[in-house]
Amino acid sequence: MSGTTAAAEFWEARYADADRIWSGRVNAVLADVAATLTPGRALDLGCGEGGDALWLAQQGWRVTGVDLSPTAIERARAAAAAAGIRTADLHLEAGDLATWQTTDAHDLVSASFLQSWPVVIPREEILHRATGFVAPGGHLLVVAHAGAPSWADPEMARTHPFPTPEGDLAALQLDASRWEVLACERRERSITAPDGSPATLDDSVVLVRRMGERRARMVP
Ligand SMILES: C[S@@+](CC[C@H](N)C(=O)[O-])C[C@H]1O[C@@H](n2cnc3c(N)ncnc32)[C@H](O)[C@@H]1O
């Protein structure tokens, strides 16, 4: 079985096994970054149940969200319909980002926690491919868990290849004459652990900007 097939089966089974996995809320780093940008076209890589993609659409972005799991995409579509988001503003698609293609250029490409454990995905290749989806003047944001939470399966802490900001930046393989690095750092985030106790998580944050003039915003 190929790595991607195994990941597709793993994630589909994981989503199918529960009514909902994630909170449905936007990820904090994405919200902070997007708040500094003028809305345009956005692409959410590994959008899961759509927390980020729906939020972006509600902020005036025209969004495409892609995820390996058809169940997650169906769930995101249902949440978008319930929130009254127009399909013209949010396109959700099941696809494998190792091969997925688009001819659209995006003002913001975001990968929030595009990680897979215990089944590995070709993450570095996917991140490198993502640079090709960014419009001149556009931004690419990669946010990842940089370490296991305190309550995680010890096997995960031992075997999951947790990303580092430097590693993710290197994976992008940027041409320094065409890209500006705006952030490459670890950020600590306070959260509530499943048992209700306060805890912290380490995020790896990489934000880069493709040089060039951003085009005028399209009118739908
Ligand atoms: C940890 S979840 C994060 C989901 C979402 N971004 C969020 O923050 O709630 C990782 C997601 O990446 C998706 N994924 C993993 N490999 C993928 C691939 N090759 N192509 C598309 N999506 C993928 C999984 O299906 C899963 O929904």
The ligand as an SDF file (V2000), in Angstrom:
LIG
                    3D

 27 29  0  0  0  0  0  0  0  0999 V2000
   -4.1910   17.4160   12.0380 C   0  0  0  0  0  0  0  0  0  0  0  0
   -5.4070   17.5660   10.7970 S   0  0  0  0  0  0  0  0  0  0  0  0
   -5.5980   19.3460   10.6630 C   0  0  0  0  0  0  0  0  0  0  0  0
   -6.9360   19.7610   10.0710 C   0  0  0  0  0  0  0  0  0  0  0  0
   -7.1620   21.2790    9.9590 C   0  0  0  0  0  0  0  0  0  0  0  0
   -6.1630   21.9500    9.1740 N   0  0  0  0  0  0  0  0  0  0  0  0
   -7.2580   21.9000   11.3240 C   0  0  0  0  0  0  0  0  0  0  0  0
   -6.3650   22.6440   11.7030 O   0  0  0  0  0  0  0  0  0  0  0  0
   -8.2610   21.6370   12.0060 O   0  0  0  0  0  0  0  0  0  0  0  0
   -4.4950   17.1510    9.3350 C   0  0  0  0  0  0  0  0  0  0  0  0
   -5.3800   17.1030    8.0890 C   0  0  0  0  0  0  0  0  0  0  0  0
   -4.5550   16.9170    6.9350 O   0  0  0  0  0  0  0  0  0  0  0  0
   -5.2480   16.0770    6.0320 C   0  0  0  0  0  0  0  0  0  0  0  0
   -4.2500   15.4890    5.1360 N   0  0  0  0  0  0  0  0  0  0  0  0
   -3.2390   14.6530    5.4750 C   0  0  0  0  0  0  0  0  0  0  0  0
   -2.5560   14.3090    4.3760 N   0  0  0  0  0  0  0  0  0  0  0  0
   -3.1210   14.9400    3.3240 C   0  0  0  0  0  0  0  0  0  0  0  0
   -2.8740   14.9520    1.9270 C   0  0  0  0  0  0  0  0  0  0  0  0
   -1.8870   14.2370    1.3820 N   0  0  0  0  0  0  0  0  0  0  0  0
   -3.6830   15.6970    1.1260 N   0  0  0  0  0  0  0  0  0  0  0  0
   -4.7160   16.4060    1.6830 C   0  0  0  0  0  0  0  0  0  0  0  0
   -4.9980   16.4220    2.9970 N   0  0  0  0  0  0  0  0  0  0  0  0
   -4.2180   15.6980    3.8070 C   0  0  0  0  0  0  0  0  0  0  0  0
   -5.9610   15.0840    6.9240 C   0  0  0  0  0  0  0  0  0  0  0  0
   -7.0290   14.4490    6.2800 O   0  0  0  0  0  0  0  0  0  0  0  0
   -6.3900   15.9710    8.0820 C   0  0  0  0  0  0  0  0  0  0  0  0
   -7.6770   16.4970    7.8790 O   0  0  0  0  0  0  0  0  0  0  0  0
  1  2  1  0
  2  3  1  0
  2 10  1  0
  3  4  1  0
  4  5  1  0
  5  6  1  0
  5  7  1  0
  7  8  2  0
  7  9  1  0
 10 11  1  0
 11 12  1  0
 11 26  1  0
 12 13  1  0
 13 14  1  0
 13 24  1  0
 14 15  1  0
 14 23  1  0
 15 16  2  0
 16 17  1  0
 17 18  1  0
 17 23  2  0
 18 19  1  0
 18 20  2  0
 20 21  1  0
 21 22  2  0
 22 23  1  0
 24 25  1  0
 24 26  1  0
 26 27  1  0
M  CHG  2   2   1   9  -1
M  END
$$$$
